[in-house]
Amino acid sequence: MNDTTRGGIAPEPATDGIPAGYEVSTDPDRLDLALIHHWLSTDAYWALGRPRERQDRAVAGSLNFGLYEADPTGTGQGRQVGYARVVTDHTTFAWLCDVYIAPEARGKGLGTALVTHIRDHLAPCGLRRILLATGDAHEVYARVGFEPLADPGKWMALGRQ
């Protein structure tokens, strides 16, 4: 598996925990950018209407994880069925966002498997924290170890909320 990141060498990818018949890659060349944009801008409440140019810029500035049906030929041509991205300095902090599983692939544990893979992929970085925001998938993230903020009063945001 080709495993690259922006600005340096990524930690070794985790491979276990992904259900048989699927694979995860951080290879940006495998991402179907048009499909990802379609998913997020038409079906993800947090990104409805997001322009393609903005989505492409977000992808370019992130560590991206594509979830694919395994390709039995080994040529890396399996159909993309999921996506997530991480904004990180690879040292102290990461923001997990745009986690999406195609509707036809839901109900197979792929969301939990993808987030688990991402958590394990980032573990060698020794990050102090990985944050995310969700309006409807708390149980998915809780299964991977995420918890509500202990003291949300410490956190502030700039911009649209």
Salt bridges, closest charged atoms under 4 A:
ASP3 OD2 - HIS121 ND1 3.90
GLU23 OE2 - ARG30 NH2 3.04
ASP43 OD2 - ARG106 NH2 3.22
GLU53 OE2 - ARG57 NH1 2.74
ASP56 OD1 - ARG52 NE 2.91
GLU69 OE2 - ARG79 NH2 2.82
ASP98 OD2 - ARG50 NH1 2.81
ASP98 OD2 - ARG85 NE 2.75
GLU104 OE2 - ARG79 NH1 2.84
ASP120 OD1 - ARG119 NE 2.88
